[in-house]
Amino acid sequence: MKRDGLDLDTLKDFSYKTSLESSLNKTLRRVEKSILLEDVNKALEWYDEFDYSRYNKVGIDYRVKSVSSSIRKYNRYIDAGKPI
């Protein structure tokens, strides 16, 4: 990590803090769809507004699915009855 200009503090800076009250580690069925998608939108906004200029020595790229892609995947797994 250090060779790439990263340390734990920098990684914490890059981490979006979810507003969800429950963990998604077990299943998405425990979180209402509207609340989950609202948090996805907040994450997208947070990453879009993040000040990357402070980290010009670090190669930064992030991948957050589009909201429409998130909705399709959510619906596919919920409709199939699969654990997410």
Secondary structure in CASP SS format (residue, H / E / C, confidence):
PFRMAT SS
TARGET T0000
AUTHOR 0000-0000-0000
METHOD secondary structure of the structure
MODEL  1
M C 1.00
K H 1.00
R H 1.00
D H 1.00
G C 1.00
L C 1.00
D C 1.00
L H 1.00
D H 1.00
T H 1.00
L H 1.00
K H 1.00
D H 1.00
F H 1.00
S C 1.00
Y C 1.00
K C 1.00
T C 1.00
S C 1.00
L C 1.00
E C 1.00
S C 1.00
S C 1.00
L C 1.00
N C 1.00
K C 1.00
T C 1.00
L H 1.00
R H 1.00
R H 1.00
V C 1.00
E C 1.00
K H 1.00
S H 1.00
I H 1.00
L H 1.00
L H 1.00
E H 1.00
D H 1.00
V H 1.00
N H 1.00
K H 1.00
A H 1.00
L H 1.00
E H 1.00
W H 1.00
Y H 1.00
D H 1.00
E H 1.00
F C 1.00
D C 1.00
Y H 1.00
S H 1.00
R H 1.00
Y H 1.00
N C 1.00
K C 1.00
V C 1.00
G C 1.00
I C 1.00
D C 1.00
Y C 1.00
R C 1.00
V C 1.00
K C 1.00
S C 1.00
V H 1.00
S H 1.00
S H 1.00
S H 1.00
I H 1.00
R H 1.00
K H 1.00
Y H 1.00
N H 1.00
R H 1.00
Y H 1.00
I H 1.00
D H 1.00
A H 1.00
G C 1.00
K C 1.00
P C 1.00
I C 1.00
END
